[in-house]
Amino acid sequence: MDAPLLVIVDAANVVGSVPDGWWRDRRGAAERLRDRLAADGLPGRQEPVEIVLVVEGAARGVTSVPGVRVESAPGSGDDLMVSLVAAAPGRACLVVTADRELRRRVGGLGASVTGPRAVRGGEG
């Protein structure tokens, strides 16, 4: 059986896409995103997925929960996401971000890319 789709979520970019006061509690905002992903998965997808939430900065230290593995970037979250895609050659990867440079970098490695709305129940 093939490995499930690897979904790598840029927590800072997704959280920052909605001006709801996230900047007052970056860690709490990342935890709420993690919990929503654990409960809802990837809206519109019925097939199994493996979700990896990449956090950085003040959100470092958010823990994994069943259904969502959290990776704390020691430096740049973008660099960690690129390395996660690079470490999965031949595997279907979907990166959730609106960051143009990150989209270019992971796209060059064969990953598909969608925007933050994909994890908020809309199109990316």
Wavefront OBJ file of the C-alpha trace (Angstrom):
o trace
v 0.000 0.000 0.000
v 1.260 3.484 -0.852
v 2.107 5.932 1.915
v -0.687 8.427 2.620
v -0.459 11.947 1.253
v 2.033 13.933 3.349
v 0.445 17.274 4.222
v 2.913 19.834 5.571
v 1.238 22.883 7.098
v 3.057 26.200 7.505
v 1.576 27.118 10.899
v 2.841 30.708 10.944
v 1.485 31.405 7.477
v -1.902 29.760 8.053
v -2.402 31.357 11.481
v -1.283 34.722 10.113
v -3.793 34.590 7.258
v -6.671 35.618 9.547
v -6.436 38.820 11.620
v -8.037 37.369 14.757
v -5.505 38.527 17.354
v -3.182 35.519 16.901
v -0.151 37.759 17.454
v -1.034 38.129 21.144
v -0.665 34.349 21.688
v 1.265 32.707 18.861
v 1.624 29.406 20.685
v -2.092 29.268 21.537
v -2.975 30.069 17.921
v -0.746 27.203 16.701
v -2.353 24.850 19.248
v -5.842 25.811 18.045
v -4.774 25.133 14.429
v -3.277 21.784 15.488
v -6.476 20.816 17.291
v -8.650 21.815 14.323
v -6.464 19.747 11.987
v -6.647 16.768 14.372
v -10.439 17.016 14.511
v -11.181 17.857 10.860
v -8.211 16.536 8.899
v -7.882 18.192 5.526
v -11.319 19.440 4.437
v -12.485 17.945 1.163
v -10.098 14.974 1.293
v -11.427 11.523 2.040
v -8.189 9.596 1.539
v -5.823 9.029 4.461
v -3.338 11.827 5.072
v -0.348 12.308 7.339
v -0.401 15.853 8.703
v 2.770 17.593 9.843
v 2.374 21.053 11.385
v 5.590 23.084 11.263
v 5.923 25.724 13.985
v 8.643 28.280 14.596
v 9.495 31.197 16.846
v 7.156 31.734 19.804
v 5.103 28.693 18.775
v 8.030 26.282 19.245
v 7.274 23.576 21.757
v 3.682 22.932 20.686
v 3.264 19.186 21.111
v 1.962 16.554 18.731
v -1.485 15.013 19.172
v -3.030 11.942 17.546
v -3.479 12.783 13.879
v -1.047 15.718 13.771
v 2.714 15.527 14.181
v 4.179 18.871 15.210
v 7.721 19.734 14.150
v 9.398 22.720 15.836
v 11.826 24.410 13.475
v 15.150 25.153 15.179
v 15.599 28.035 12.748
v 13.595 28.822 9.634
v 10.267 27.033 9.335
v 10.571 27.321 5.563
v 13.888 25.469 5.582
v 12.390 22.683 7.705
v 9.416 22.312 5.351
v 11.747 22.099 2.352
v 13.799 19.430 4.126
v 10.645 17.429 4.969
v 9.648 17.418 1.293
v 13.189 16.553 0.226
v 13.240 13.643 2.697
v 10.166 12.093 1.036
v 11.254 11.460 -2.566
v 8.552 9.850 -4.657
v 5.898 10.431 -1.995
v 2.926 12.659 -2.709
v 3.363 15.855 -0.674
v 1.054 18.832 -0.261
v 2.401 21.980 1.385
v -0.125 24.439 2.823
v 1.241 27.991 2.611
v 0.761 31.280 0.804
v 4.469 32.124 0.995
v 5.591 32.592 -2.616
v 9.235 31.709 -2.082
v 8.360 28.580 -0.094
v 5.849 27.585 -2.783
v 8.612 27.900 -5.387
v 11.119 25.915 -3.315
v 8.858 22.956 -2.507
v 7.289 23.001 -5.961
v 10.775 22.547 -7.402
v 11.019 19.349 -5.351
v 7.760 18.007 -6.760
v 5.350 18.958 -3.963
v 1.896 20.297 -4.662
v 0.978 23.543 -2.936
v -2.260 25.062 -1.714
v -3.132 28.146 0.281
v -4.236 28.549 3.905
v -7.936 28.381 3.026
v -7.465 24.659 2.291
v -7.262 23.969 6.019
v -10.023 26.411 6.806
v -12.585 24.575 4.667
v -12.164 26.541 1.427
v -10.094 26.317 -1.696
v -6.414 27.197 -1.610
l 1 2 3 4 5 6 7 8 9 10 11 12 13 14 15 16 17 18 19 20 21 22 23 24 25 26 27 28 29 30 31 32 33 34 35 36 37 38 39 40 41 42 43 44 45 46 47 48 49 50 51 52 53 54 55 56 57 58 59 60 61 62 63 64 65 66 67 68 69 70 71 72 73 74 75 76 77 78 79 80 81 82 83 84 85 86 87 88 89 90 91 92 93 94 95 96 97 98 99 100 101 102 103 104 105 106 107 108 109 110 111 112 113 114 115 116 117 118 119 120 121 122 123 124
